[in-house]
Amino acid sequence: RYGIPSSKISAVTMDNVSSNDTFMDFLQKHGTEADTHLSKPNNRIRCLPHVLNLAVQDVLAALKVPLNQEEDGYTYLDHLEGDEISKLSIEENDVDEEEEDEDDGEESSRNDPT
């Protein structure tokens, strides 16, 4: 169709779509008939950005990291188990109580004339 002889093709860069396997089978067969050595395992180069994207998507899915985290953290809380949320709530209450105790101590020292 495009008039490119298979002898001029040294490698083909493509993504992982299965139809590209069929295409490489065709090129390998056509190359054998034309006496060129174009083989699927040796001349197919998988697209690195595509492969990296697939790997990153798998990692993110395994971590269950939300892609659009909101600043207030509600999206993060949606992914926690009930026990984890309870633990965070207890820790938050402990911090609030410590801050109140510190504030009470500062007020009493300000009011103490000695």
Phi and psi in degrees as GROMACS dihedral restraints (atoms count N, CA, C in turn):
[ dihedral_restraints ]
;  ai    aj    ak    al  type     phi  dphi    fc
    3     4     5     6     1  -100.0    20    10
    4     5     6     7     1    -5.1    20    10
    6     7     8     9     1    74.9    20    10
    7     8     9    10     1    23.2    20    10
    9    10    11    12     1   -93.9    20    10
   10    11    12    13     1   114.7    20    10
   12    13    14    15     1   -69.7    20    10
   13    14    15    16     1   144.0    20    10
   15    16    17    18     1   -62.3    20    10
   16    17    18    19     1   -21.1    20    10
   18    19    20    21     1   -67.4    20    10
   19    20    21    22     1   -17.6    20    10
   21    22    23    24     1   -91.4    20    10
   22    23    24    25     1    -7.2    20    10
   24    25    26    27     1   -97.3    20    10
   25    26    27    28     1   117.9    20    10
   27    28    29    30     1  -103.6    20    10
   28    29    30    31     1   -25.5    20    10
   30    31    32    33     1  -160.4    20    10
   31    32    33    34     1   157.0    20    10
   33    34    35    36     1  -129.0    20    10
   34    35    36    37     1   125.5    20    10
   36    37    38    39     1   -99.9    20    10
   37    38    39    40     1   126.8    20    10
   39    40    41    42     1  -156.7    20    10
   40    41    42    43     1   167.8    20    10
   42    43    44    45     1   -83.1    20    10
   43    44    45    46     1  -165.9    20    10
   45    46    47    48     1   -95.5    20    10
   46    47    48    49     1    16.5    20    10
   48    49    50    51     1   -64.0    20    10
   49    50    51    52     1   138.0    20    10
   51    52    53    54     1   -63.8    20    10
   52    53    54    55     1   -27.4    20    10
   54    55    56    57     1   -64.7    20    10
   55    56    57    58     1   -23.5    20    10
   57    58    59    60     1   -71.3    20    10
   58    59    60    61     1   -28.2    20    10
   60    61    62    63     1   -63.5    20    10
   61    62    63    64     1   -42.5    20    10
   63    64    65    66     1   -62.3    20    10
   64    65    66    67     1   -41.9    20    10
   66    67    68    69     1   -62.1    20    10
   67    68    69    70     1   -43.3    20    10
   69    70    71    72     1   -66.8    20    10
   70    71    72    73     1   -35.7    20    10
   72    73    74    75     1   -60.2    20    10
   73    74    75    76     1   -42.7    20    10
   75    76    77    78     1   -62.5    20    10
   76    77    78    79     1   -46.7    20    10
   78    79    80    81     1   -63.5    20    10
   79    80    81    82     1   -38.8    20    10
   81    82    83    84     1   -63.7    20    10
   82    83    84    85     1   -45.3    20    10
   84    85    86    87     1   -64.4    20    10
   85    86    87    88     1   -46.0    20    10
   87    88    89    90     1   -64.5    20    10
   88    89    90    91     1   -38.4    20    10
   90    91    92    93     1   -66.3    20    10
   91    92    93    94     1   -35.7    20    10
   93    94    95    96     1   -65.5    20    10
   94    95    96    97     1   -40.7    20    10
   96    97    98    99     1   -66.3    20    10
   97    98    99   100     1   -32.5    20    10
   99   100   101   102     1   -91.1    20    10
  100   101   102   103     1     7.9    20    10
  102   103   104   105     1    63.9    20    10
  103   104   105   106     1    36.0    20    10
  105   106   107   108     1  -114.6    20    10
  106   107   108   109     1   157.2    20    10
  108   109   110   111     1  -108.0    20    10
  109   110   111   112     1    73.5    20    10
  111   112   113   114     1  -103.4    20    10
  112   113   114   115     1   107.6    20    10
  114   115   116   117     1  -116.2    20    10
  115   116   117   118     1   147.6    20    10
  117   118   119   120     1   -59.4    20    10
  118   119   120   121     1   -48.3    20    10
  120   121   122   123     1   -68.8    20    10
  121   122   123   124     1   -30.4    20    10
  123   124   125   126     1   -94.1    20    10
  124   125   126   127     1   -20.2    20    10
  126   127   128   129     1  -118.1    20    10
  127   128   129   130     1     0.9    20    10
  129   130   131   132     1   -96.2    20    10
  130   131   132   133     1   124.3    20    10
  132   133   134   135     1  -111.3    20    10
  133   134   135   136     1   119.1    20    10
  135   136   137   138     1   -76.8    20    10
  136   137   138   139     1   142.6    20    10
  138   139   140   141     1   -68.3    20    10
  139   140   141   142     1   113.7    20    10
  141   142   143   144     1   -60.1    20    10
  142   143   144   145     1   -45.9    20    10
  144   145   146   147     1   -59.4    20    10
  145   146   147   148     1   -36.5    20    10
  147   148   149   150     1   -66.9    20    10
  148   149   150   151     1   -43.9    20    10
  150   151   152   153     1   -64.6    20    10
  151   152   153   154     1   -42.4    20    10
  153   154   155   156     1   -63.0    20    10
  154   155   156   157     1   -41.9    20    10
  156   157   158   159     1   -60.0    20    10
  157   158   159   160     1   -44.5    20    10
  159   160   161   162     1   -61.4    20    10
  160   161   162   163     1   -41.5    20    10
  162   163   164   165     1   -64.9    20    10
  163   164   165   166     1   -44.4    20    10
  165   166   167   168     1   -64.7    20    10
  166   167   168   169     1   -40.5    20    10
  168   169   170   171     1   -60.9    20    10
  169   170   171   172     1   -40.1    20    10
  171   172   173   174     1   -65.9    20    10
  172   173   174   175     1   -41.4    20    10
  174   175   176   177     1   -63.8    20    10
  175   176   177   178     1   -46.5    20    10
  177   178   179   180     1   -62.0    20    10
  178   179   180   181     1   -38.9    20    10
  180   181   182   183     1   -65.7    20    10
  181   182   183   184     1   -39.1    20    10
  183   184   185   186     1   -67.3    20    10
  184   185   186   187     1   -36.0    20    10
  186   187   188   189     1   -81.5    20    10
  187   188   189   190     1   -14.8    20    10
  189   190   191   192     1    56.0    20    10
  190   191   192   193     1    40.7    20    10
  192   193   194   195     1   -81.9    20    10
  193   194   195   196     1   124.0    20    10
  195   196   197   198     1   -68.2    20    10
  196   197   198   199     1   138.7    20    10
  198   199   200   201     1   -75.1    20    10
  199   200   201   202     1   -30.0    20    10
  201   202   203   204     1  -119.1    20    10
  202   203   204   205     1    78.9    20    10
  204   205   206   207     1   -74.1    20    10
  205   206   207   208     1   132.6    20    10
  207   208   209   210     1   -84.1    20    10
  208   209   210   211     1   153.1    20    10
  210   211   212   213     1   -63.2    20    10
  211   212   213   214     1   -31.2    20    10
  213   214   215   216     1   -79.5    20    10
  214   215   216   217     1    -8.4    20    10
  216   217   218   219     1    85.0    20    10
  217   218   219   220     1     3.2    20    10
  219   220   221   222     1   -63.7    20    10
  220   221   222   223     1   -35.1    20    10
  222   223   224   225     1   -63.0    20    10
  223   224   225   226     1   -39.5    20    10
  225   226   227   228     1   -63.1    20    10
  226   227   228   229     1   -43.3    20    10
  228   229   230   231     1   -64.6    20    10
  229   230   231   232     1   -29.0    20    10
  231   232   233   234     1   -61.3    20    10
  232   233   234   235     1   -24.4    20    10
  234   235   236   237     1   -96.1    20    10
  235   236   237   238     1    -0.4    20    10
  237   238   239   240     1   -89.7    20    10
  238   239   240   241     1   153.2    20    10
  240   241   242   243     1   -76.8    20    10
  241   242   243   244     1   162.5    20    10
  243   244   245   246     1   -56.7    20    10
  244   245   246   247     1   -43.1    20    10
  246   247   248   249     1   -63.9    20    10
  247   248   249   250     1   -38.1    20    10
  249   250   251   252     1   -66.6    20    10
  250   251   252   253     1   -38.6    20    10
  252   253   254   255     1   -66.4    20    10
  253   254   255   256     1   -41.9    20    10
  255   256   257   258     1   -60.9    20    10
  256   257   258   259     1   -42.5    20    10
  258   259   260   261     1   -62.8    20    10
  259   260   261   262     1   -44.2    20    10
  261   262   263   264     1   -62.5    20    10
  262   263   264   265     1   -39.6    20    10
  264   265   266   267     1   -64.3    20    10
  265   266   267   268     1   -43.1    20    10
  267   268   269   270     1   -63.8    20    10
  268   269   270   271     1   -44.8    20    10
  270   271   272   273     1   -61.8    20    10
  271   272   273   274     1   -40.7    20    10
  273   274   275   276     1   -65.0    20    10
  274   275   276   277     1   -41.2    20    10
  276   277   278   279     1   -64.4    20    10
  277   278   279   280     1   -39.3    20    10
  279   280   281   282     1   -61.5    20    10
  280   281   282   283     1   -42.3    20    10
  282   283   284   285     1   -64.8    20    10
  283   284   285   286     1   -43.4    20    10
  285   286   287   288     1   -61.0    20    10
  286   287   288   289     1   -42.2    20    10
  288   289   290   291     1   -65.2    20    10
  289   290   291   292     1   -40.2    20    10
  291   292   293   294     1   -63.4    20    10
  292   293   294   295     1   -41.4    20    10
  294   295   296   297     1   -64.8    20    10
  295   296   297   298     1   -39.3    20    10
  297   298   299   300     1   -65.0    20    10
  298   299   300   301     1   -41.4    20    10
  300   301   302   303     1   -62.4    20    10
  301   302   303   304     1   -41.3    20    10
  303   304   305   306     1   -64.4    20    10
  304   305   306   307     1   -43.3    20    10
  306   307   308   309     1   -62.9    20    10
  307   308   309   310     1   -41.3    20    10
  309   310   311   312     1   -63.5    20    10
  310   311   312   313     1   -40.3    20    10
  312   313   314   315     1   -64.7    20    10
  313   314   315   316     1   -39.5    20    10
  315   316   317   318     1   -67.2    20    10
  316   317   318   319     1   -40.4    20    10
  318   319   320   321     1   -66.0    20    10
  319   320   321   322     1   -42.3    20    10
  321   322   323   324     1   -68.0    20    10
  322   323   324   325     1   -33.6    20    10
  324   325   326   327     1   -72.8    20    10
  325   326   327   328     1   -29.7    20    10
  327   328   329   330     1   -71.8    20    10
  328   329   330   331     1   -35.4    20    10
  330   331   332   333     1   -83.1    20    10
  331   332   333   334     1   -14.9    20    10
  333   334   335   336     1   -82.8    20    10
  334   335   336   337     1   115.3    20    10
  336   337   338   339     1   -73.5    20    10
  337   338   339   340     1   -11.8    20    10
